[in-house]
Amino acid sequence: MKNILIVAGLALFMVACGSQKTAAVASTTAEPSKTVALTPELEAGKNMYENNCAKCHKLYDPKKFTKEEWAPILVRMGKKAKLDETQLASVTDYIHSQL
């Protein structure tokens, strides 16, 4: 009886590990990301996003949120980062260009 439980436990463990690898492969082969050529203005917004936002927390992929979800986030974080209106507009334009 003890051997059956050990074999069943090992089989369950192997199935669980096998399904995770399959899921990881499936998620990496999903939709390929499109690359958008950045203008100098968008490049400045990207640099500002990377340099100011990463000081306090990890950078989020712009596609993680919609434009509507980004709006209050950018306003709140712009105040915390002490960005002026021009800088905030630059970061906002960059984020919107990546959606």
KADAHU-V559512 format. One record per residue. NEAR is the number of other C-alpha atoms within 12 Angstrom. Layout:
[[NEAR] [NEAR]]
This chain:
[[7] [8] [9] [10] [11] [12] [13] [14] [14] [14] [14] [14] [14] [14] [14] [14] [14] [14] [14] [14] [14] [14] [14] [13] [12] [12] [12] [12] [11] [10] [8] [8] [12] [10] [9] [14] [13] [18] [14] [13] [20] [25] [22] [24] [29] [32] [21] [30] [34] [22] [18] [26] [27] [16] [14] [13] [13] [12] [19] [17] [18] [25] [19] [15] [18] [18] [20] [16] [18] [26] [21] [16] [23] [35] [22] [16] [25] [26] [17] [16] [24] [17] [24] [17] [15] [16] [27] [32] [24] [27] [37] [35] [29] [33] [37] [27] [24] [27] [21]]
